[in-house]
Amino acid sequence: MTDLSLSPTQLDRYSRHVIMDEVGPDGQANLLDASVCCVGAGGLGSPVLAYLAAAGVGRVGIVDDDTVERSNLQRQVVHGDADVGRPKVDSAAEFVTGLNPDVTVDRHELRLDADTVTDLVADYDLVVDGSDNFPTRYVVNDACVIDGTPFVHGAIYRFEGQATTYLPGGPCYRCVFPEAPEPGTVPDCATTGVLGVLPGVVGGIMATEAVKHFVPVGDPLDDRMLVYDAADMTTDEVPVAKNPDCPVCGDQPTVRSLDDVSYSGTCAVE
Amino acid sequence: MQWKLFADIAERAGTDAVAVRLDGDDPTVGDALDALLETYPALRERVLVDGEPESRDGIAPDVNVLLDGADVFTTADGLATEVSEGAELALFPPVSGG
């Protein structure tokens, strides 16, 4: 069985997908037709971008306002030593197109906030959040819930990672964590360090969720949060259920637009 | 029963697993938390917050208290939930690194 929408080169490139019953030419065509916005081209964004590019996701947006620092290279594997000082969106985009010319890359060299998120989210089929701060994470959650865009969340701390998938109509990140910690409560990577390979695993899980979503195949993390501990080499699952009181996706949501929330501090909904 | 601690909470305690023994009748999640905080007072300021709504029994809004994996505030009676000897409790906060 062949699908006429795949060229001979594509049938070769994606042959290990195409021969799988669970993916096949149709699943591969779905991937080629898909668009994903990757928020952050850092530790998590690197493996996400690499595997989405390799899988042939047709259009990939890269959002990041940082430049590459040498201290990033211990874990941010789409950037190289010669990229130090360059915008991350540039080196990440070159990595993606170098790996797979099928992929169209949109570079968004900006900081995602309440003003910039809405148009971006609406332009993609799915968002992958590999950002590095709570305000961006709450902005992504709230914008995706309001817009009805699915997103994959992943976050890391030292040896631990968390990943979950939001699907429209299901529970959201605020159902689990209504507010972020007070600023200063939780040290960041620069202060506390992070095992370099940790985002490789967690970002790999995030990319897996995105690829499964488009094929489609398998069971998503839409009702649970996967918690990975690289030190113990254990995983836990925390059930994620819809909170009827959730201000964004609950029975009587109070957040109708991003103007209703101040995305600083704890990102609380007052 | 056993407490499992995650992320910065485990880091503050210096361990990610704490066994507690409760002698009284019908022990609750709150009793188990008191025992944990007595042993690791450094957790107090991270987990407890003044002025939190009564619905969260004074627990910080970013800390999930899990009993056998499920949130005690949305699926049970909060800190008043009774716990059995073999229960696994957890303090589970969000992380943001990327």
Interface residues (C-beta under 8 A of the other chain):
Chain A: G40 G42 G43 L44 G45 G130 S131 D132 N133 F134 R137 G154 A155 I156 Y157 R158 E160 G161 Q162 V176 F177 P178 E179 A180 P181 T185 V186 P187 D188 C189 T192 V194 P199 V227 D229 D232 D236 E237 V238 P239 A241 N243 T266 A268
Chain B: K4 F6 A7 D8 E11 D16 R46 A60 P61 D62 N64 L66 G69 A70 D71 T74 T75 F92 P93 P94 V95 S96 G97 G98
